[in-house]
């Protein structure tokens, strides 16, 4: 162990302690240190070093040097807190399968709990485009058309579905039922075509069929559309 200097006459204060890793003088510069001061640490100390902050708060008092960066220790109270920016938002998430976009627990909970939303555009050339927005992962969905009496449109004829956005069709192109997948951002566009040039009111339902490992399929969504 080596000290940089002793600023007090009685030897009670030490500016910097170096935890020497060997008996070689050349190893001192690469050895971990123990330092203190006010404000966040900024010195390029060796990995394994510790810094005690005199003006720190609950989560900014003790720091460790890891991978050439200073990392503040989080105490149990901060991790158990429900305050904004604390608790689950400080806990990292291991996702080897890359099923989620989120990198920490709080964002992952929000991502998994994201419901499907359907937004219909204005009719254009006997086509109404419905934007699908779901959780930020590739999921498989079933789109189905129902008539105004909530009876399933069972066969192709007057109406047809197709995916015309960022998603991909799986099966059922041109039919009143379509199996499709969303993009990695959870997006797709389902175009409803009125092949019979009717003035009917329809209901489009989108039901989650599958989700990546670790992800959660939410409830179905429904939207009313009307051809003029």
C-alpha positions in Angstrom: 0.0 0.0 0.0 1.3 3.5 -0.9 0.1 7.0 0.1 0.4 10.1 -2.1 0.9 12.5 0.8 0.0 13.2 4.5 -1.5 16.7 4.7 -1.9 16.8 8.5 0.9 16.9 11.0 -0.5 14.1 13.2 -0.9 11.8 10.2 -4.7 11.4 10.6 -5.5 12.5 7.0 -4.4 10.8 3.8 -5.1 12.4 0.4 -4.8 9.2 -1.7 -4.2 5.5 -0.9 -2.9 3.2 -3.6 -3.5 -0.5 -3.1 -0.3 -1.7 -4.6 -0.9 -5.0 -6.5 2.8 -6.1 -6.4 6.2 -5.2 -5.1 7.2 -3.6 -8.4 7.4 0.2 -8.6 6.2 0.0 -12.1 2.8 -1.5 -11.0 1.9 1.5 -8.8 0.3 3.5 -11.6 -1.9 0.6 -12.7 -3.0 -0.3 -9.1 -6.5 0.6 -7.6 -6.8 3.6 -5.4 -9.0 5.0 -2.6 -9.7 8.7 -2.9 -12.2 11.2 -1.6 -13.6 14.7 -2.4 -16.6 16.8 -3.2 -18.5 16.4 -6.5 -18.6 13.3 -8.8 -15.2 11.6 -9.4 -13.5 12.4 -12.7 -9.9 11.2 -12.3 -8.8 8.3 -14.6 -7.9 5.9 -11.8 -7.3 2.2 -12.4 -10.2 -0.2 -12.5 -11.1 -1.4 -9.0 -10.6 2.0 -7.4 -13.0 3.6 -4.9 -14.1 7.2 -4.4 -15.9 8.6 -1.4 -17.9 11.7 -2.1 -18.3 14.1 0.8 -21.4 15.9 -0.7 -23.1 12.9 -2.2 -26.7 11.7 -1.7 -28.1 8.2 -1.1 -27.0 7.0 -4.5 -24.0 9.2 -5.1 -21.8 8.8 -2.1 -19.6 5.8 -2.9 -18.2 5.1 -6.4 -16.2 2.2 -8.0 -14.1 2.3 -11.1 -15.4 -0.3 -13.5 -14.3 -0.6 -17.2 -12.6 2.8 -17.1 -15.8 4.5 -15.8 -17.0 5.6 -12.4 -20.1 3.7 -11.2 -22.1 4.9 -8.2 -23.3 2.3 -5.7 -27.0 2.0 -5.3 -28.3 1.2 -1.8 -31.3 -1.0 -1.0 -33.6 2.0 -0.2 -33.1 3.4 -3.7 -33.7 0.1 -5.4 -36.8 -0.5 -3.3 -38.1 3.1 -4.0 -41.2 3.8 -6.1 -40.1 7.3 -6.9 -39.5 8.4 -10.5 -36.1 7.5 -11.7 -35.5 5.1 -8.8 -36.4 1.4 -8.1 -37.1 -0.6 -11.2 -35.6 2.1 -13.5 -32.2 1.4 -12.0 -32.2 -2.4 -12.5 -30.7 -3.6 -15.7 -32.4 -6.3 -17.9 -30.6 -9.2 -19.5 -32.3 -10.1 -22.8 -30.1 -12.5 -24.7 -32.8 -13.2 -27.2 -33.2 -9.5 -27.9 -37.0 -9.9 -27.4 -37.4 -6.4 -26.0 -36.1 -2.9 -26.8 -36.0 -1.9 -23.1 -32.7 -2.2 -21.3 -34.1 -1.8 -17.7 -37.0 -3.3 -15.8 -39.3 -0.3 -15.6 -39.1 0.3 -19.4 -39.6 -3.4 -20.0 -42.8 -3.4 -17.9 -44.1 -0.5 -19.8 -43.2 -2.2 -23.1 -44.9 -5.4 -22.3 -48.0 -3.6 -21.0 -48.4 -1.6 -24.2 -51.9 -2.2 -25.7 -52.5 -2.4 -29.4 -53.9 0.8 -30.9 -55.7 1.1 -34.2 -56.0 4.4 -36.1 -58.0 4.6 -39.3 -57.2 7.1 -42.1 -59.8 8.7 -44.4 -61.2 6.6 -47.2 -59.2 6.9 -50.4 -60.2 5.1 -53.6 -62.3 2.5 -51.8 -59.5 1.8 -49.4 -59.2 2.6 -45.7 -55.7 2.2 -44.2 -55.6 1.3 -40.5 -52.4 1.9 -38.6 -51.5 -0.8 -36.1 -49.2 0.3 -33.1 -48.3 -2.4 -30.6 -45.4 -3.3 -28.3 -41.9 -2.7 -29.7 -41.2 -6.3 -30.8 -42.1 -8.5 -33.8 -45.5 -10.1 -33.0 -47.9 -12.1 -35.1 -51.5 -10.9 -35.3 -54.8 -11.9 -36.8 -56.9 -9.2 -38.5 -60.6 -10.0 -39.1 -63.5 -8.1 -40.6 -67.0 -8.1 -39.1 -70.1 -6.6 -40.5 -72.4 -4.1 -38.8 -74.2 -7.0 -37.0 -70.8 -8.2 -35.7 -71.0 -11.3 -37.9 -67.7 -12.4 -39.3 -67.1 -11.8 -43.0 -66.3 -15.4 -43.9 -65.5 -15.2 -47.6 -63.7 -12.9 -49.9 -65.9 -10.8 -52.2 -66.9 -7.3 -51.1 -64.0 -6.7 -48.7 -60.3 -7.7 -48.6 -57.4 -7.1 -46.2 -53.7 -6.6 -47.0 -50.6 -5.4 -45.1 -49.3 -2.2 -46.7 -46.9 -0.8 -44.1 -43.8 -1.8 -42.1 -45.2 -5.3 -41.2 -45.3 -8.5 -43.3 -48.1 -10.7 -44.5 -48.1 -14.3 -43.4 -51.3 -15.6 -45.1 -54.8 -14.5 -46.1 -53.9 -11.7 -48.6 -57.1 -10.4 -50.3 -59.3 -12.2 -47.8 -61.4 -10.7 -45.0 -59.0 -12.4 -42.5 -55.3 -11.7 -42.6 -52.4 -13.2 -40.5 -49.5 -10.7 -40.3 -46.5 -9.7 -38.3 -45.5 -6.2 -37.1 -42.1 -4.6 -37.5 -39.5 -4.6 -34.7 -41.1 -1.3 -33.6 -44.5 -2.9 -33.3 -45.9 -1.2 -36.4 -48.0 -2.3 -39.4 -50.7 -0.9 -41.7 -53.8 -3.0 -42.6 -55.5 -1.7 -45.7 -59.2 -2.6 -46.0 -60.4 -2.6 -49.6 -64.1 -2.2 -50.4 -64.1 -4.3 -53.6 -67.9 -4.2 -53.9 -68.1 -0.4 -53.6 -70.6 -0.6 -50.7 -71.5 1.9 -48.1 -71.2 -0.5 -45.2 -70.0 0.0 -41.7 -67.4 -2.6 -40.6 -65.5 -3.6 -37.6 -61.8 -4.5 -37.9 -60.4 -6.6 -35.0 -56.7 -7.3 -34.5 -55.9 -10.2 -32.1 -52.4 -11.1 -30.9 -51.5 -14.6 -31.9 -47.9 -15.0 -30.7 -45.1 -12.9 -29.2 -41.3 -13.4 -28.8 -40.0 -15.4 -25.9 -40.2 -13.3 -22.8 -42.8 -10.9 -24.3 -46.5 -10.7 -23.5 -49.4 -10.8 -25.9 -51.9 -8.2 -25.0 -55.7 -8.1 -25.5 -57.4 -7.7 -28.9 -58.3 -4.3 -30.4 -61.2 -3.3 -32.5 -62.1 -0.2 -34.6 -65.2 0.8 -36.5 -64.7 1.9 -40.2 -67.3 3.1 -42.7 -67.1 3.3 -46.4 -69.0 6.2 -47.9 
